[in-house]
């Protein structure tokens, strides 16, 4: 549990300016190291107590869901021509899948709940720093003076999307907790924390995350409040968003600028050039339909894909300053490009099993006490927000964002009793 608490509290606050990609790499190393150490200690504990029933382990829903996908992705070791890209990416992928399998078997749901609640602490800290950056009071990272203002709202996450995507889960957790019967002081503290997290998200001006946290919040309200109050709260939320647009000139200017450019340039402007990443991902699927290019090899194939599409007469985003894409900015399309249709089928099987297990968990919780209904609400709202963010970004490939959601998915499969 010490490893798990460190995993929740430390990586979000760690960064360095001394290495390339210094805002993501240290977090990845820390997350993977602490996760592997948690595996080792859990396995040692299990072996020293009752041993491990491997026959029972392979029949667990989590193993049934994700083992086929892991096998298909590992096939890239035989089929991909980009082994230098595939091997480190596959290592991280296997750790992530193993986290779901081992944590769900090693920790009960109550433990998962405590860990998820603890993400609020680093969330509030990161939000406070982001707000100070937004108002130019304090900045922990030095930026190029010519960099766009919104790209400097990074806090310790190092990137506006990383920051805002990380804050989504704490924001949803806080709203779920506010739906419970709490003491006035506790409710006031939670409300203040929620306000800071939402302010931090708004400061980043990341539209996809706005949609994700908005959809998750409406879902929470629909589950927690009576129908009449849901309408009232939704209307109040819409008014609050409108007020923020007026009160925060940078956000208002970004939305107005977006609207004007969409009129003159087209739909590509709405997605800030992401169509380039999507087009190249689809090209990779066409060229490697069965096995894909290999996990982590999208970046290696992007140049070939863009050149080939250019010669076919495909138009690209003219305002794009970043001519190279390391990710497709759509986890679904990137998965299809890297894993092929075989991987898509295995991923669909995993998602279907996750949805089935989540439905059973929700039905069980809804039949229980109010606190259990809140747990079910959090699980569904969190999965919904993650699914939306994956449409235009790659949250599961960013350690800061991915590991809290791995805990959330692990909680779906966690047993309700004492740790095994």
C-alpha positions as CSV (number, residue, x, y, z in Angstrom):
1,X,0.0,0.0,0.0
2,X,3.0,2.3,0.5
3,X,3.8,1.9,-3.2
4,X,0.2,2.6,-4.1
5,X,0.0,5.8,-2.1
6,X,3.3,7.0,-3.5
7,X,2.0,6.2,-7.0
8,X,-1.0,8.3,-6.4
9,X,0.7,11.3,-4.7
10,X,4.2,11.6,-6.0
11,X,4.3,11.4,-9.9
12,X,1.9,14.3,-10.5
13,X,4.2,16.6,-8.6
14,X,7.5,15.5,-10.2
15,X,9.1,17.2,-13.3
16,X,12.4,18.4,-14.5
17,X,13.7,20.9,-17.1
18,X,17.0,19.1,-17.6
19,X,16.0,16.4,-20.1
20,X,14.0,16.2,-23.3
21,X,10.3,15.5,-22.7
22,X,11.1,16.1,-19.0
23,X,7.5,16.6,-18.0
24,X,6.4,13.1,-19.1
25,X,9.4,10.8,-18.8
26,X,10.1,11.2,-15.0
27,X,6.4,10.5,-14.4
28,X,6.5,7.4,-16.6
29,X,9.6,6.1,-14.9
30,X,8.1,6.7,-11.4
31,X,4.7,5.2,-12.3
32,X,6.2,2.1,-13.8
33,X,8.7,1.6,-11.1
34,X,6.2,1.9,-8.3
35,X,3.7,-0.3,-10.1
36,X,6.3,-3.1,-10.7
37,X,7.3,-2.8,-7.0
38,X,3.6,-3.1,-6.0
39,X,3.4,-6.3,-8.1
40,X,6.4,-7.8,-6.5
41,X,5.2,-7.1,-3.0
42,X,1.7,-8.4,-3.7
43,X,3.0,-11.6,-5.2
44,X,5.4,-12.1,-2.3
45,X,2.5,-11.5,0.1
46,X,0.2,-14.0,-1.7
47,X,2.9,-16.7,-1.9
48,X,3.7,-16.3,1.8
49,X,0.1,-16.6,2.9
50,X,-2.1,-19.0,0.9
51,X,-0.2,-19.2,-2.3
52,X,-1.5,-18.4,-5.8
53,X,-4.3,-20.4,-7.4
54,X,-3.3,-19.9,-11.0
55,X,-6.3,-21.8,-12.3
56,X,-8.6,-19.4,-10.5
57,X,-6.5,-16.4,-11.6
58,X,-6.8,-17.1,-15.4
59,X,-10.6,-17.4,-15.0
60,X,-11.0,-14.0,-13.5
61,X,-13.0,-11.6,-15.7
62,X,-10.1,-9.2,-16.0
63,X,-7.8,-11.9,-17.3
64,X,-10.5,-13.2,-19.7
65,X,-11.0,-9.6,-21.0
66,X,-7.4,-8.5,-21.5
67,X,-5.3,-11.6,-22.2
68,X,-6.4,-11.9,-25.9
69,X,-5.5,-8.2,-26.5
70,X,-2.1,-8.6,-24.8
71,X,-1.4,-11.6,-27.0
72,X,-2.3,-9.8,-30.2
73,X,-0.3,-6.8,-29.3
74,X,2.7,-9.0,-28.5
75,X,2.5,-10.5,-32.0
76,X,4.1,-7.3,-33.1
77,X,7.4,-8.8,-32.0
78,X,7.1,-11.2,-35.0
79,X,5.3,-9.0,-37.5
80,X,6.5,-5.4,-37.0
81,X,9.5,-3.9,-38.8
82,X,9.8,-1.2,-36.1
83,X,11.3,-3.2,-33.2
84,X,13.1,-0.3,-31.6
85,X,9.8,1.6,-31.2
86,X,7.7,-1.5,-30.4
87,X,9.7,-3.0,-27.5
88,X,9.7,-0.1,-25.0
89,X,6.1,0.7,-25.9
90,X,5.1,-3.0,-25.4
91,X,6.9,-3.0,-22.1
92,X,4.7,-0.1,-20.9
93,X,1.6,-1.7,-22.4
94,X,2.2,-5.0,-20.5
95,X,2.8,-3.1,-17.2
96,X,-0.6,-1.3,-17.7
97,X,-2.5,-4.5,-18.4
98,X,-0.8,-6.3,-15.5
99,X,-1.8,-3.4,-13.3
100,X,-5.5,-4.1,-14.0
101,X,-5.1,-7.8,-13.5
102,X,-2.9,-7.8,-10.3
103,X,-4.4,-4.8,-8.5
104,X,-8.0,-6.1,-9.1
105,X,-7.0,-9.4,-7.6
106,X,-4.8,-8.0,-4.8
107,X,-6.9,-5.1,-3.5
108,X,-10.6,-5.0,-2.6
109,X,-12.9,-2.3,-3.9
110,X,-12.7,-0.2,-0.6
111,X,-8.9,0.1,-1.1
112,X,-9.4,1.2,-4.7
113,X,-11.9,3.8,-3.5
114,X,-9.5,5.3,-1.0
115,X,-6.7,5.5,-3.7
116,X,-9.1,7.2,-6.2
117,X,-10.2,9.7,-3.5
118,X,-6.6,10.4,-2.8
119,X,-6.1,11.7,-6.4
120,X,-7.9,14.8,-5.3
121,X,-4.9,15.9,-3.3
122,X,-2.4,16.2,-6.2
123,X,-5.3,17.4,-8.4
124,X,-5.9,20.4,-6.2
125,X,-2.2,21.2,-6.0
126,X,-1.8,21.1,-9.7
127,X,-4.9,23.2,-10.2
128,X,-3.7,25.9,-7.8
129,X,-0.3,26.1,-9.6
130,X,-2.2,26.3,-13.0
131,X,-4.4,29.1,-11.7
132,X,-1.3,31.0,-10.5
133,X,0.3,30.5,-13.9
134,X,-2.9,31.7,-15.6
135,X,-2.8,34.9,-13.6
136,X,1.0,35.2,-14.1
137,X,1.7,35.1,-10.4
138,X,4.0,32.0,-10.4
139,X,5.4,29.8,-13.1
140,X,7.5,26.7,-12.2
141,X,8.6,26.2,-15.8
142,X,10.4,28.6,-18.1
143,X,8.8,29.0,-21.6
144,X,9.8,30.5,-24.9
145,X,8.4,34.0,-24.8
146,X,6.8,33.5,-28.2
147,X,4.8,30.4,-27.1
148,X,1.0,30.9,-27.1
149,X,-0.3,31.9,-23.6
150,X,-2.6,28.9,-23.3
151,X,0.3,26.5,-23.8
152,X,2.0,27.9,-20.7
153,X,-0.8,26.7,-18.4
154,X,0.9,23.5,-17.5
155,X,1.4,23.4,-13.7
156,X,3.7,20.4,-12.9
157,X,2.1,18.4,-15.6
158,X,4.1,20.1,-18.3
159,X,1.4,20.2,-20.9
160,X,-2.1,21.8,-21.0
161,X,-3.8,18.6,-22.1
162,X,-1.9,16.4,-19.6
163,X,-2.9,18.8,-16.8
164,X,-6.6,19.2,-17.7
165,X,-7.1,15.5,-18.5
166,X,-5.6,14.6,-15.1
167,X,-8.0,17.0,-13.3
168,X,-11.1,15.4,-14.8
169,X,-11.1,12.4,-12.5
170,X,-10.7,14.5,-9.3
171,X,-13.4,16.8,-10.5
172,X,-15.8,13.9,-11.0
173,X,-14.8,12.3,-7.7
174,X,-15.5,15.5,-5.8
175,X,-19.0,15.9,-7.4
176,X,-19.9,12.3,-6.5
177,X,-18.8,12.9,-2.9
178,X,-20.9,16.1,-2.8
179,X,-23.9,14.0,-3.6
180,X,-23.6,12.2,-0.3
181,X,-24.9,13.4,3.1
182,X,-21.9,15.2,4.6
183,X,-21.2,17.7,7.3
184,X,-21.3,21.4,6.2
185,X,-17.6,21.9,6.7
186,X,-16.7,18.9,4.7
187,X,-19.1,19.9,1.9
188,X,-17.6,23.4,1.9
189,X,-14.1,22.0,1.6
190,X,-15.1,19.6,-1.2
191,X,-16.9,22.5,-3.0
192,X,-13.7,24.7,-2.8
193,X,-11.6,21.8,-4.1
194,X,-14.0,21.2,-7.0
195,X,-13.9,24.9,-7.9
196,X,-10.1,24.9,-8.0
197,X,-10.1,21.8,-10.2
198,X,-12.7,23.2,-12.6
199,X,-10.9,26.5,-12.7
200,X,-7.6,24.7,-13.5
201,X,-9.4,22.9,-16.4
202,X,-10.9,26.1,-17.8
203,X,-7.5,27.8,-17.6
204,X,-6.0,25.3,-20.0
205,X,-8.7,26.1,-22.6
206,X,-8.7,22.4,-23.7
207,X,-12.1,22.0,-25.5
208,X,-12.1,18.2,-25.5
209,X,-11.6,18.1,-21.8
210,X,-14.4,20.6,-21.3
211,X,-16.7,18.2,-23.2
212,X,-15.4,15.2,-21.2
213,X,-15.8,16.7,-17.7
214,X,-19.1,18.3,-18.8
215,X,-20.6,15.0,-20.0
216,X,-19.3,13.2,-16.9
217,X,-20.7,15.9,-14.6
218,X,-24.1,15.7,-16.2
219,X,-24.1,12.0,-15.8
220,X,-23.2,12.4,-12.1
221,X,-26.0,14.9,-11.6
222,X,-28.5,12.6,-13.5
223,X,-27.6,9.8,-11.1
224,X,-27.4,11.8,-7.9
225,X,-30.2,14.3,-8.2
226,X,-34.0,14.1,-8.9
227,X,-34.9,14.8,-12.6
228,X,-36.3,18.3,-11.9
229,X,-33.1,19.3,-10.1
230,X,-30.9,17.8,-12.9
231,X,-32.5,20.3,-15.4
232,X,-31.9,23.2,-13.0
233,X,-28.3,22.2,-12.2
234,X,-27.6,21.7,-15.9
235,X,-29.0,25.1,-16.7
236,X,-26.9,26.6,-13.9
237,X,-23.8,24.9,-15.3
238,X,-24.5,26.3,-18.7
239,X,-24.8,29.8,-17.2
240,X,-21.6,29.3,-15.3
241,X,-19.8,28.3,-18.5
242,X,-21.2,31.4,-20.3
243,X,-20.0,33.6,-17.4
244,X,-16.6,32.1,-17.5
245,X,-16.4,32.8,-21.3
246,X,-17.2,36.5,-20.6
247,X,-15.1,36.8,-17.4
248,X,-12.0,35.1,-18.8
249,X,-10.8,37.0,-21.9
250,X,-8.3,34.3,-23.0
251,X,-11.0,31.6,-23.2
252,X,-13.4,34.0,-24.9
253,X,-10.8,35.0,-27.4
254,X,-9.9,31.3,-28.1
255,X,-13.5,30.4,-28.8
256,X,-14.1,33.4,-31.0
257,X,-10.9,32.7,-32.9
258,X,-11.8,29.1,-33.4
259,X,-15.2,30.0,-34.8
260,X,-13.7,32.6,-37.2
261,X,-11.1,30.2,-38.5
262,X,-13.6,27.3,-38.9
263,X,-15.6,29.6,-41.2
264,X,-12.6,30.5,-43.4
265,X,-10.4,27.4,-43.2
266,X,-12.9,24.6,-42.5
267,X,-13.4,21.7,-40.2
268,X,-9.7,21.0,-39.9
269,X,-9.3,24.2,-37.9
270,X,-11.8,23.0,-35.4
271,X,-9.6,20.0,-34.6
272,X,-6.3,22.0,-34.8
273,X,-4.8,19.8,-37.5
274,X,-5.7,16.5,-35.8
275,X,-7.2,15.3,-39.1
276,X,-3.6,14.9,-40.3
277,X,-3.1,12.3,-37.6
278,X,-6.3,10.6,-38.3
279,X,-5.7,10.4,-42.1
280,X,-2.3,8.9,-41.6
281,X,-3.7,6.4,-39.1
282,X,-6.3,5.2,-41.6
283,X,-3.6,4.9,-44.3
284,X,-1.6,2.6,-42.0
285,X,-4.7,0.5,-41.5
286,X,-5.1,0.2,-45.2
287,X,-1.5,-0.8,-45.7
288,X,-1.3,-3.2,-42.7
289,X,-4.9,-4.3,-42.2
290,X,-4.3,-7.5,-40.2
291,X,-1.5,-7.0,-37.7
292,X,-0.9,-3.2,-38.0
293,X,2.4,-1.5,-37.9
294,X,3.2,-2.6,-34.4
295,X,2.5,-1.1,-30.9
296,X,4.3,2.2,-30.5
297,X,5.3,2.3,-34.2
298,X,2.8,4.9,-35.4
299,X,5.4,7.6,-35.0
300,X,7.8,5.6,-37.1
301,X,5.3,5.2,-40.0
302,X,3.8,8.8,-39.9
303,X,6.4,10.2,-42.3
304,X,5.8,7.5,-44.9
305,X,2.0,7.8,-44.5
306,X,2.1,11.6,-44.9
307,X,4.3,11.5,-48.0
308,X,2.2,8.8,-49.6
309,X,-1.0,10.7,-49.0
310,X,0.5,13.9,-50.2
311,X,1.4,12.2,-53.5
312,X,-2.2,11.0,-53.7
313,X,-3.4,14.6,-53.6
314,X,-4.5,14.6,-50.0
315,X,-4.6,18.1,-48.4
316,X,-3.0,18.7,-45.0
317,X,-3.5,21.4,-42.3
318,X,-1.7,24.5,-43.7
319,X,-1.3,26.1,-40.3
320,X,0.4,23.1,-38.7
321,X,3.7,24.1,-37.2
322,X,4.4,20.6,-35.9
323,X,5.0,18.6,-39.1
324,X,5.6,15.3,-37.3
325,X,3.0,13.5,-35.2
326,X,4.2,11.1,-32.5
327,X,0.5,10.1,-31.8
328,X,-2.6,10.1,-34.0
329,X,-4.5,12.2,-31.4
330,X,-7.2,9.6,-31.4
331,X,-6.5,6.5,-29.3
332,X,-9.0,4.4,-31.2
333,X,-7.5,5.2,-34.6
334,X,-4.0,4.8,-33.3
335,X,-4.8,1.4,-31.8
336,X,-6.3,0.3,-35.2
337,X,-3.1,1.5,-37.0
338,X,-0.7,-0.2,-34.6
339,X,-2.7,-3.4,-33.8
340,X,-4.5,-4.0,-37.1
341,X,-8.0,-5.4,-37.4
342,X,-7.0,-8.4,-35.3
343,X,-6.1,-6.0,-32.5
344,X,-9.3,-4.1,-33.0
345,X,-11.3,-7.3,-32.5
346,X,-9.3,-8.2,-29.4
347,X,-9.9,-4.6,-28.1
348,X,-13.6,-4.8,-28.8
349,X,-13.7,-8.1,-26.8
350,X,-11.9,-6.4,-23.9
351,X,-14.3,-3.4,-24.0
352,X,-17.4,-5.6,-24.2
353,X,-16.2,-7.6,-21.1
354,X,-15.4,-4.4,-19.3
355,X,-18.9,-3.0,-20.0
356,X,-20.5,-6.3,-18.9
357,X,-18.5,-6.4,-15.7
358,X,-19.2,-2.7,-15.1
359,X,-23.0,-3.3,-15.6
360,X,-23.0,-6.1,-13.0
361,X,-21.0,-4.0,-10.6
362,X,-23.4,-1.1,-11.0
363,X,-26.5,-3.3,-10.6
364,X,-24.9,-4.7,-7.4
365,X,-24.1,-1.2,-6.0
366,X,-27.4,0.3,-7.0
367,X,-29.1,-2.3,-4.9
368,X,-27.0,-1.4,-1.9
369,X,-26.5,1.7,0.2
370,X,-26.3,5.3,-0.9
371,X,-22.5,5.2,-0.7
372,X,-22.4,2.2,-3.0
373,X,-24.6,3.9,-5.5
374,X,-22.1,6.8,-5.5
375,X,-19.3,4.3,-6.2
376,X,-21.2,3.0,-9.2
377,X,-21.8,6.6,-10.4
378,X,-18.0,7.3,-10.2
379,X,-17.1,4.2,-12.2
380,X,-19.5,5.0,-15.0
381,X,-18.7,8.7,-15.1
382,X,-15.0,8.1,-15.1
383,X,-15.2,5.6,-18.0
384,X,-17.4,8.0,-20.0
385,X,-15.0,10.9,-19.6
386,X,-12.0,8.7,-20.6
387,X,-13.8,7.4,-23.7
388,X,-14.5,11.0,-24.8
389,X,-10.9,12.2,-24.2
390,X,-9.7,9.3,-26.3
391,X,-11.5,10.6,-29.3
392,X,-9.1,13.5,-29.9
393,X,-6.1,12.7,-27.7
394,X,-4.1,9.9,-26.2
395,X,-4.8,9.9,-22.5
396,X,-3.9,6.2,-22.0
397,X,-0.4,6.8,-23.5
398,X,0.4,9.5,-20.9
399,X,1.5,8.0,-17.5
400,X,0.1,11.0,-15.4
401,X,-3.3,10.5,-16.9
402,X,-3.3,6.7,-17.6
403,X,-2.5,5.3,-14.1
404,X,-5.4,6.9,-12.2
405,X,-7.7,5.4,-14.9
406,X,-6.0,2.1,-14.7
407,X,-6.9,2.2,-11.0
408,X,-10.5,3.0,-12.0
409,X,-10.7,0.1,-14.4
410,X,-9.1,-2.2,-11.9
411,X,-11.7,-1.1,-9.4
412,X,-14.4,-2.3,-11.8
413,X,-12.9,-5.8,-11.5
414,X,-12.0,-5.7,-7.8
415,X,-13.6,-8.0,-5.4
416,X,-15.9,-6.6,-2.8
417,X,-14.4,-8.6,0.2
418,X,-11.0,-8.6,1.9
419,X,-7.9,-8.7,-0.3
420,X,-7.1,-12.2,-1.6
